[in-house]
Amino acid sequence: MEGNGLEGLASQAPFDVIVVGGSLPVVPENLKAQLAIGGRMIVIVGDKPVMTTKLIKRESETGFSETNLFETCIARPAKYEAIEPERFAF
């Protein structure tokens, strides 16, 4: 398949495992929704210079757990546009 990985592949969902191969500013809710119950996702979230590798598990139809595994810093995927969260400004 070729396409925007941030959109996932809803037509083939649910998935037991999703691995996001680059950093993102926030966890995409649409990817979480594509996990099967009991499924897991690895994603690196945050901004330079500190990002967090998270393990997200789908516990139930509406419930998820998140575990912070370690801190790192990797590039954002250049060919995908992630939605940046609102930033605080004075």
Residue, then its C-alpha position, 0 to 999 in steps of 0.5 A: m500500500e502507498g499513502n499517508g501513513l498518518e491516516g492508517l488504513a481503516s478499510q483493513a482495520p483493526f490491527d494488532v500492531i501499529v508502528v509509527g516510523g517517525s516522530l509526531p507532535v501528538v498521538p493521532e486519534n484515528l490511528k488509535a481507533q484502528l487498533a484491535i482490542g488488545g492491540r498495541m501501537i509504538v509512537i514517538v511523540g513530542d518536540k525537539p529536543v525531548m520526545t517520548t516513545k510511547l506504548i499504547k494498548r487498546e484495553s476496550e472499545t473506548g479505553f486505552s493505556e499509555t506507557n512512556l518507555f524512554e526519551t529520544c529525539i528523531a526526525r518528523p516524517a518529511k513527506y507527511e504533514a502532522i497536525e500541530p497542536e495549539r501552542f501557548a502564546f503570550 
